[in-house]
Amino acid sequence: MLSLAGRIVGAVVDAVSDVVALAPAQAKAAPEFSGAIDAGHITGIATLSEGDGARMLILLDIQALMIAGEMGLAGDVAH
């Protein structure tokens, strides 16, 4: 369940592989992206160490993404 601008919205996902808690120090500012993609909803990146390797997580502002005009979920909600 998401609370989007005062409205409760359910989300259906295909799968969840992990739920992790990140310390503030693990999150870094989002890098600059080329104009090929809209990165306005990316708030940062984080790296998690796993055994001998690591994986990068892309952190999204889910509320901003879901109320974006292209999604059409929140009607005339001001950001």
C-alpha positions in Angstrom: 0.0 0.0 0.0 1.2 3.5 -0.9 0.0 6.8 0.4 0.1 9.1 -2.6 -0.9 12.7 -2.0 -3.5 11.6 0.6 -4.9 8.7 -1.4 -4.2 5.0 -0.6 -3.1 3.1 -3.6 -2.3 -0.6 -3.9 0.6 -1.8 -6.0 1.0 -5.2 -7.6 4.5 -6.4 -8.3 5.9 -9.5 -10.1 8.4 -10.4 -7.4 10.4 -9.1 -4.5 13.9 -10.5 -4.2 15.0 -8.7 -1.0 14.0 -6.1 1.5 17.0 -4.3 2.9 17.5 -1.4 5.4 20.1 1.1 4.4 22.1 3.3 6.7 22.1 6.9 5.5 25.9 6.6 4.8 25.2 3.8 2.3 23.1 6.0 0.0 24.9 8.2 -2.4 23.6 11.0 -4.6 22.2 10.0 -8.0 24.8 10.4 -10.8 24.1 12.6 -13.8 22.4 10.7 -16.6 22.4 11.5 -20.3 19.2 12.9 -21.8 18.3 9.5 -23.1 16.4 8.6 -19.9 14.2 10.5 -17.4 16.1 10.2 -14.1 14.0 12.7 -12.2 12.6 10.0 -9.9 16.0 8.5 -9.0 17.0 9.8 -5.6 20.3 8.0 -5.2 22.3 4.8 -5.5 23.6 2.3 -2.9 26.0 -0.6 -3.0 25.5 -3.7 -1.0 28.4 -6.1 -0.4 27.5 -9.8 -0.9 30.2 -12.4 -0.3 32.9 -11.8 -2.9 30.8 -9.4 -4.9 28.5 -6.4 -4.6 25.3 -5.2 -6.2 24.1 -1.7 -6.9 20.7 -0.5 -6.0 18.9 2.4 -7.6 16.8 4.3 -5.1 13.5 5.8 -6.4 11.1 8.3 -5.1 8.1 6.0 -5.5 5.6 8.7 -4.6 6.9 11.1 -7.2 7.1 8.3 -9.8 3.5 7.1 -9.2 1.9 10.6 -9.2 3.8 11.6 -12.4 1.4 12.7 -15.1 2.4 9.8 -17.3 1.1 7.3 -14.7 -2.4 9.0 -14.4 -3.0 7.6 -10.9 -3.4 10.7 -8.8 -5.5 12.9 -11.1 -4.8 16.6 -10.7 -2.4 16.3 -7.7 0.1 19.1 -7.2 3.7 17.8 -6.5 
